């Protein structure tokens, strides 16, 4: 199915372009609506245009990562550390692997439902701060893996917004390709998560420029 939002993600000529398109997007899952304020881009396998050893798709297509190799605009949901569900959005043409991890969001609607899913949270900005917390706030499970965000699914929809100023820096918690500045966030949002470098990653060899960009 062709839609303007899907076309933007399908035609992205670099992972950063796909990540930028998703910053400020609105994701609705059931009664919860959230604005995406932090994302992390991931490439694909060695045969694709964006080889990325940190990506789930780097070693090739499997039943688990098949959504990343499919058409743009689908949810790739996986379980992290056996307890959290993390959500990605596929991008690029069908057959080329790529995914953008949704790292943090601001809850717009459904605050009471989110509070029931995230008990003990005292600040609204913490409800979907971090990819596992975002998945919990939205109520995502593996049943949502493969959902078409621009299709006819009655409960799950994605709306891309206007381009927004952003900052970029290294990705969080990965041991390989750790210094690629493929993490993007909206400056000033309290929902953006803190940067934590993996202890298994090599020492930092250069200083990243994280000035605000349009």
Secondary structure, 3 states (H helix, E strand, C coil): CCCHHHHHHHCCCCHHHHHHHHCCCEEEECCEEEEEEEEEEECECCCCCCECCCCCCCCCCCCCCHHHHCCCCEEEEEEECCCEEEEEEECCCCCCCCEEEEEEEEEEECHHHHHHHCCCCCCHHHCCECHHHHHHHHCCCHHHCCCECCCCCCCEEEECCCCCCEEEECCCCCCCCCCCCCEEECCCCCCCCCCCCCCCCCCCCCCCCCCCEC
